Amino acid sequence: RIDVRSYDPRHARTLMQLAQVEINAVAAKRKEKAPSLHELVLAYPGSDIAKTACDEIVAQFKIIGINCVLRRLMPDEIRPADSEWDLLYVDCVMAEPTIDAGRLLGSDGLVGSKLPHLNLALRQLAETTSWNEASIRLQAIHQIVADDVTVIPLWQLVDYLAHRPGLKGILNEPVTPYDDIEKWRLESEVN
């Protein structure tokens, strides 16, 4: 089980101040000017939901003394082509973790992780032959990501599925819109 990191802006601000003290001490020892934290750039896709979430992230950074500005991605961009950004907000659906974990975290994925132990764990996950083994591999990957990778899962939005009242056989909580479609029936066909 992986403990959830608690929300504690005072602790975050204290850690930032301690880091700055250490940076200043190292710079003084080297007789150099201490670097300061620059304004962060948060890139995000153009959806209203992403914009609202990113506005809240900027507000939370401000609480702990970090300046952050938003950079809206072009409609065809998944991530900026240049390096003029620090953080990337991604709308990501993890419908099938055994497949989607590699697409998100792997060396060829969105994160582009170069961690050998993470990429090994992802390869081992891809080679699993049972759900029990896959579950164990996913838990190991979850731990590696929690320890070593800068991915911040914010929240999961609940998807809704609308259908006409006479359609029967739809699952109460489908994973995808067409789960068990072969069992769907119009009410007139059921009677």
Backbone as numpy.savetxt, mean C-alpha at the origin, in Angstrom:
# Nx Ny Nz CAx CAy CAz Cx Cy Cz
1.63 -13.41 14.10 0.79 -12.23 14.10 1.68 -11.00 14.10
1.32 -10.04 13.27 2.09 -8.81 13.17 1.32 -7.69 13.85
1.97 -7.03 14.79 1.31 -5.95 15.51 1.11 -4.75 14.60
-0.04 -4.14 14.74 -0.35 -2.93 13.98 0.40 -1.78 14.62
0.99 -0.95 13.80 1.68 0.22 14.34 0.64 1.25 14.74
0.75 1.72 15.96 -0.25 2.65 16.45 -0.02 4.05 15.89
-1.08 4.83 15.89 -1.02 6.22 15.45 -0.59 7.05 16.65
0.58 7.65 16.58 1.10 8.41 17.70 1.94 9.58 17.17
1.28 10.70 16.83 2.03 11.83 16.26 3.08 12.41 17.20
2.85 12.38 18.51 3.87 12.91 19.45 5.13 12.06 19.39
4.96 10.75 19.33 6.12 9.85 19.23 6.85 10.10 17.91
6.10 10.26 16.83 6.71 10.53 15.52 7.52 11.82 15.55
6.96 12.85 16.15 7.67 14.14 16.23 8.94 14.00 17.08
8.85 13.26 18.17 10.03 13.03 19.03 11.11 12.28 18.27
10.72 11.24 17.53 11.70 10.49 16.73 12.36 11.39 15.68
11.57 12.26 15.06 12.15 13.20 14.08 13.16 14.13 14.75
12.82 14.64 15.91 13.72 15.54 16.62 15.01 14.83 17.03
14.90 13.59 17.50 16.09 12.81 17.85 16.97 12.55 16.63
16.33 12.23 15.51 17.09 12.01 14.28 17.82 13.28 13.87
17.16 14.44 13.99 17.80 15.70 13.62 18.97 16.01 14.54
18.85 15.71 15.83 19.96 15.91 16.77 21.16 15.07 16.34
20.90 13.82 15.98 21.99 12.94 15.55 22.61 13.42 14.24
21.78 13.85 13.30 22.29 14.38 12.03 23.16 15.60 12.29
22.70 16.49 13.16 23.47 17.70 13.49 24.81 17.33 14.14
24.81 16.33 15.01 26.05 15.92 15.69 27.05 15.35 14.69
26.58 14.52 13.77 27.46 13.94 12.75 28.02 15.05 11.86
27.16 15.99 11.46 27.62 17.09 10.61 28.65 17.96 11.34
28.41 18.23 12.61 29.36 19.04 13.39 30.71 18.34 13.51
30.67 17.04 13.71 31.90 16.25 13.82 32.70 16.31 12.51
31.97 16.32 11.40 32.62 16.38 10.08 32.89 17.82 9.64
32.47 18.76 10.46 32.60 20.19 10.13 31.89 20.52 8.82
30.68 19.98 8.69 29.83 20.22 7.52 28.53 20.85 7.98
27.81 21.39 7.02 26.48 21.92 7.32 25.50 20.74 7.39
24.69 20.73 8.42 23.72 19.63 8.58 22.61 19.75 7.54
22.27 18.64 6.89 21.16 18.69 5.94 19.84 18.85 6.69
18.89 19.48 6.03 17.57 19.62 6.64 16.56 18.82 5.83
15.47 18.52 6.46 14.42 17.75 5.79 13.76 18.64 4.74
13.80 18.19 3.51 13.17 18.97 2.45 11.67 18.69 2.40
10.98 19.50 1.66 9.54 19.32 1.47 9.30 18.02 0.71
8.43 17.18 1.24 8.11 15.91 0.58 7.11 16.13 -0.54
7.23 15.32 -1.58 6.29 15.35 -2.70 5.56 14.02 -2.73
4.25 14.08 -2.62 3.40 12.90 -2.64 2.68 12.85 -3.98
3.05 11.88 -4.81 2.41 11.70 -6.12 1.17 10.82 -5.94
0.12 11.13 -6.69 -1.12 10.38 -6.54 -1.89 10.34 -7.86
-2.71 9.30 -8.07 -3.54 9.24 -9.26 -4.66 10.28 -9.17
-5.27 10.60 -10.28 -6.21 11.71 -10.35 -7.61 11.48 -9.82
-7.88 10.39 -9.13 -9.25 10.15 -8.67 -9.58 11.03 -7.46
-10.87 11.28 -7.26 -11.31 12.08 -6.12 -10.99 11.39 -4.80
-11.14 10.07 -4.76 -10.85 9.32 -3.53 -9.37 9.45 -3.18
-8.50 9.29 -4.18 -7.06 9.42 -3.94 -6.71 10.83 -3.47
-7.31 11.84 -4.08 -7.05 13.23 -3.70 -7.46 13.48 -2.25
-8.63 12.99 -1.88 -9.11 13.16 -0.50 -8.17 12.47 0.49
-7.78 11.25 0.17 -6.86 10.51 1.05 -5.53 11.24 1.17
-5.01 11.73 0.05 -3.71 12.40 0.07 -3.78 13.75 0.79
-4.90 14.46 0.67 -5.07 15.69 1.46 -4.96 15.39 2.95
-5.54 14.28 3.36 -5.48 13.88 4.78 -4.05 13.49 5.17
-3.34 12.82 4.29 -1.95 12.45 4.57 -1.10 13.71 4.75
-1.30 14.70 3.87 -0.57 15.97 3.98 -0.88 16.63 5.33
-2.15 16.62 5.73 -2.54 17.22 7.01 -1.87 16.50 8.18
-1.78 15.17 8.10 -1.14 14.40 9.17 0.37 14.68 9.23
1.00 14.82 8.08 2.42 15.20 8.07 2.62 16.56 8.72
1.72 17.48 8.43 1.83 18.83 8.98 1.80 18.81 10.51
0.98 17.93 11.08 0.87 17.81 12.54 2.23 17.51 13.17
3.04 16.71 12.49 4.35 16.35 13.06 5.50 17.19 12.50
5.14 18.26 11.78 6.15 19.21 11.33 6.82 18.89 10.01
6.19 18.07 9.20 6.75 17.76 7.88 5.92 18.45 6.81
6.58 19.24 5.97 5.88 19.87 4.85 5.78 18.88 3.70
4.61 18.79 3.13 4.36 17.85 2.03 3.44 18.51 1.02
3.76 18.36 -0.25 2.91 18.88 -1.33 2.46 17.72 -2.21
1.35 17.93 -2.88 0.80 16.90 -3.75 1.23 17.11 -5.19
1.40 16.01 -5.88 1.70 16.02 -7.31 0.74 15.03 -7.98
-0.17 15.56 -8.77 -1.15 14.72 -9.44 -0.50 14.04 -10.65
-0.69 12.74 -10.75 -0.15 11.99 -11.89 -0.98 12.23 -13.14
-0.35 12.10 -14.27 -1.08 12.17 -15.54 -1.95 10.92 -15.65
-3.05 10.98 -16.41 -3.96 9.83 -16.49 -3.31 8.51 -16.89
-2.25 8.55 -17.69 -1.61 7.31 -18.15 -0.45 6.87 -17.25
-0.18 7.60 -16.18 0.94 7.27 -15.29 0.51 6.41 -14.11
1.31 5.41 -13.80 1.13 4.63 -12.58 2.07 5.16 -11.51
3.25 5.56 -11.96 4.22 6.22 -11.09 4.94 7.25 -11.95
5.46 8.32 -11.35 6.14 9.35 -12.14 7.36 8.79 -12.87
7.60 9.28 -14.06 8.75 8.85 -14.86 10.05 9.45 -14.32
9.96 10.62 -13.69 11.16 11.26 -13.14 11.34 10.88 -11.67
12.31 11.50 -11.05 12.58 11.19 -9.63 12.21 12.36 -8.72
11.33 13.22 -9.19 10.94 14.41 -8.43 9.74 14.13 -7.52
9.82 13.06 -6.79 8.76 12.69 -5.84 9.36 11.83 -4.74
8.69 11.81 -3.60 9.19 11.05 -2.45 8.27 9.90 -2.07
6.98 10.13 -2.19 5.98 9.14 -1.81 5.01 8.95 -2.97
4.46 7.75 -3.07 3.51 7.44 -4.14 2.27 6.80 -3.54
1.13 7.43 -3.76 -0.14 6.86 -3.32 -0.65 5.99 -4.46
-1.03 4.76 -4.13 -1.48 3.81 -5.16 -2.82 3.23 -4.75
-3.78 3.25 -5.67 -5.02 2.50 -5.48 -4.72 1.08 -5.92
-4.78 0.15 -5.01 -4.38 -1.22 -5.32 -5.40 -2.20 -4.78
-5.90 -3.05 -5.63 -6.82 -4.10 -5.21 -6.03 -5.40 -5.10
-6.05 -5.98 -3.92 -5.38 -7.26 -3.69 -6.46 -8.34 -3.64
-6.98 -8.69 -4.81 -8.06 -9.67 -4.88 -7.56 -11.08 -4.59
-6.38 -11.41 -5.08 -5.81 -12.75 -4.88 -4.37 -12.58 -4.42
-4.14 -12.53 -3.11 -2.80 -12.24 -2.58 -1.69 -13.15 -3.10
-2.00 -14.41 -3.38 -0.94 -15.31 -3.86 -0.39 -14.86 -5.20
-1.17 -14.16 -5.97 -0.72 -13.64 -7.27 -0.33 -12.17 -7.15
-1.18 -11.39 -6.48 -0.99 -9.94 -6.43 0.19 -9.50 -5.57
0.63 -10.33 -4.62 1.78 -9.95 -3.78 3.02 -9.71 -4.64
3.27 -10.59 -5.60 4.43 -10.42 -6.48 4.30 -9.21 -7.38
3.08 -8.97 -7.86 2.85 -7.81 -8.74 3.07 -6.49 -8.01
2.80 -6.48 -6.73 3.00 -5.27 -5.95 4.43 -5.16 -5.41
4.94 -6.23 -4.83 6.17 -6.16 -4.04 7.43 -6.65 -4.75
7.29 -7.48 -5.76 8.44 -8.13 -6.39 9.37 -7.17 -7.10
10.51 -7.69 -7.53 11.51 -6.86 -8.21 10.96 -6.25 -9.49
10.02 -6.93 -10.13 9.38 -6.38 -11.34 8.04 -5.74 -11.03
7.67 -5.66 -9.75 6.38 -5.11 -9.35 6.43 -3.61 -9.15
5.34 -3.09 -8.64 5.22 -1.65 -8.43 6.25 -1.13 -7.44
6.47 -1.86 -6.35 7.47 -1.45 -5.35 8.88 -1.65 -5.90
9.07 -2.70 -6.69 10.39 -2.96 -7.27 11.42 -3.31 -6.21
11.04 -4.14 -5.26 11.93 -4.48 -4.15 13.18 -5.20 -4.64
14.30 -4.79 -4.09 15.58 -5.45 -4.38 16.02 -6.34 -3.22
15.15 -6.52 -2.23 15.49 -7.36 -1.08 15.52 -8.82 -1.50
16.67 -9.48 -1.42 16.75 -10.88 -1.86 15.81 -11.79 -1.09
15.70 -11.58 0.23 14.84 -12.48 1.02 13.36 -12.27 0.70
12.96 -11.06 0.33 11.56 -10.85 -0.07 11.30 -11.50 -1.41
12.20 -11.31 -2.36 12.00 -11.91 -3.68 12.04 -13.43 -3.62
12.88 -13.99 -2.74 12.89 -15.44 -2.54 11.54 -15.90 -1.98
11.03 -15.19 -0.98 9.74 -15.55 -0.39 8.61 -15.46 -1.43
8.67 -14.47 -2.31 7.66 -14.34 -3.36 7.75 -15.49 -4.36
8.99 -15.90 -4.70 9.16 -17.05 -5.60 8.63 -18.33 -4.94
8.93 -18.49 -3.66 8.43 -19.66 -2.94 6.90 -19.66 -2.89
6.31 -18.50 -2.73 4.84 -18.40 -2.75 4.30 -18.82 -4.11
4.95 -18.39 -5.18 4.50 -18.74 -6.53 4.58 -20.24 -6.79
5.45 -20.93 -6.07 5.64 -22.37 -6.28 4.81 -23.24 -5.33
4.03 -22.63 -4.46 3.24 -23.42 -3.51 2.19 -24.24 -4.23
1.84 -25.35 -3.61 0.86 -26.25 -4.22 -0.36 -26.48 -3.33
-0.39 -25.86 -2.16 -1.55 -26.03 -1.28 -1.88 -24.69 -0.61
-3.13 -24.57 -0.19 -3.56 -23.34 0.47 -2.88 -23.19 1.83
-2.64 -24.29 2.53 -1.95 -24.20 3.82 -0.55 -23.65 3.65
0.16 -24.16 2.66 1.52 -23.68 2.39 1.49 -22.21 1.94
0.52 -21.86 1.10 0.39 -20.48 0.64 0.14 -19.54 1.82
-0.69 -19.97 2.75 -0.98 -19.15 3.93 0.29 -18.90 4.75
1.09 -19.93 4.93 2.35 -19.80 5.68 3.30 -18.85 4.94
3.40 -19.00 3.62 4.28 -18.13 2.82 3.81 -16.67 2.88
2.49 -16.47 2.79 1.95 -15.11 2.84 2.23 -14.45 4.19
2.14 -15.22 5.26 2.45 -14.67 6.58 3.92 -14.27 6.67
4.79 -15.08 6.09 6.23 -14.75 6.08 6.48 -13.47 5.28
5.81 -13.36 4.13 5.95 -12.16 3.29 5.43 -10.94 4.05
4.31 -11.10 4.72 3.74 -10.00 5.50 4.75 -9.52 6.55
5.42 -10.44 7.21 6.41 -10.07 8.23 7.60 -9.34 7.60
8.09 -9.85 6.47 9.22 -9.20 5.78 8.85 -7.77 5.40
7.66 -7.61 4.83 7.21 -6.28 4.40 7.06 -5.36 5.61
6.51 -5.87 6.69 6.35 -5.05 7.90 7.71 -4.60 8.44
8.72 -5.46 8.31 10.05 -5.16 8.85 10.92 -4.31 7.93
10.84 -4.56 6.61 11.87 -4.04 5.71 11.40 -3.18 4.54
10.13 -3.14 4.24 9.68 -2.47 3.02 8.82 -1.28 3.38
8.98 -0.20 2.64 8.20 0.99 2.89 6.90 0.94 2.10
5.98 0.14 2.59 4.62 0.09 2.06 3.72 0.39 3.23
2.87 1.38 3.09 1.99 1.75 4.19 0.56 1.47 3.76
0.01 0.34 4.19 -1.39 0.08 3.84 -2.28 1.01 4.65
-3.10 1.79 3.98 -3.89 2.78 4.69 -5.23 2.22 5.14
-5.99 1.74 4.22 -7.29 1.18 4.55 -7.81 0.40 3.37
-8.83 -0.34 3.64 -9.45 -1.11 2.57 -10.84 -0.55 2.36
-11.12 -0.16 1.15 -12.45 0.33 0.82 -13.34 -0.85 0.48
-14.56 -0.79 0.93 -15.49 -1.87 0.66 -16.14 -1.61 -0.70
-16.07 -2.61 -1.56 -16.73 -2.51 -2.86 -18.17 -2.97 -2.72
-19.04 -2.36 -3.49 -20.44 -2.73 -3.48 -20.82 -3.29 -4.83
-21.78 -4.19 -4.82 -22.26 -4.80 -6.05 -23.76 -4.59 -6.11
-24.22 -3.90 -7.13 -25.66 -3.69 -7.30 -26.18 -4.70 -8.32
-27.38 -5.21 -8.06 -28.00 -6.14 -9.00 -29.51 -5.98 -8.93
-30.18 -6.43 -9.93 -31.64 -6.31 -9.95 -32.25 -7.26 -8.93
-33.40 -6.89 -8.39 -34.01 -7.67 -7.31 -34.33 -9.12 -7.69
-34.63 -9.39 -8.94 -35.02 -10.74 -9.33 -33.87 -11.69 -9.60
-32.64 -11.25 -9.38 -31.47 -12.10 -9.64 -31.11 -12.86 -8.37
-31.12 -14.17 -8.43 -30.87 -15.02 -7.26 -29.55 -15.78 -7.45
-28.97 -16.24 -6.34 -27.75 -17.05 -6.39 -26.47 -16.26 -6.25
-26.57 -14.95 -6.02 -25.38 -14.13 -5.85 -24.86 -14.30 -4.42
-23.57 -14.46 -4.27 -22.96 -14.59 -2.94 -23.19 -13.32 -2.12
-23.28 -13.47 -0.81 -23.46 -12.30 0.06 -22.25 -11.37 0.04
-21.05 -11.94 -0.01 -19.83 -11.14 -0.04 -18.90 -11.67 -1.13
-19.22 -11.40 -2.40 -18.36 -11.91 -3.47 -17.00 -11.21 -3.46
-15.97 -11.95 -3.86 -14.63 -11.38 -3.96 -14.50 -10.57 -5.24
-15.10 -11.08 -6.31 -15.12 -10.37 -7.59 -16.57 -10.27 -8.04
-16.89 -9.34 -8.93 -18.29 -9.14 -9.32 -18.97 -10.37 -9.91
-18.24 -11.30 -10.49 -18.89 -12.43 -11.17 -18.67 -13.77 -10.46
-18.37 -13.75 -9.16 -18.22 -15.00 -8.42 -19.48 -15.86 -8.54
-19.29 -17.13 -8.81 -20.39 -18.11 -8.93 -21.44 -17.71 -9.96
-21.04 -17.05 -11.03 -22.00 -16.60 -12.03 -22.81 -17.75 -12.62
-22.20 -18.94 -12.66 -22.92 -20.09 -13.21 -24.12 -20.48 -12.35
-24.19 -20.00 -11.12 -25.32 -20.31 -10.23 -26.38 -19.20 -10.22
-26.12 -18.11 -10.91 -27.08 -17.02 -10.93 -28.31 -17.43 -11.73
-29.45 -17.01 -11.27 -30.71 -17.29 -11.97 -31.66 -16.11 -11.79
-32.43 -15.84 -12.83 -33.50 -14.87 -12.70 -34.63 -15.52 -11.93
-35.33 -14.74 -11.14 -36.39 -15.28 -10.29 -37.40 -16.08 -11.10
-37.72 -15.66 -12.30 -38.69 -16.39 -13.14 -38.16 -17.78 -13.51
-36.82 -17.94 -13.61 -36.24 -19.25 -13.93 -36.24 -20.17 -12.71
-36.22 -19.59 -11.50 -36.17 -20.37 -10.27 -37.52 -21.01 -9.99
-38.60 -20.28 -10.27 -39.96 -20.78 -9.97 -40.41 -21.78 -10.96
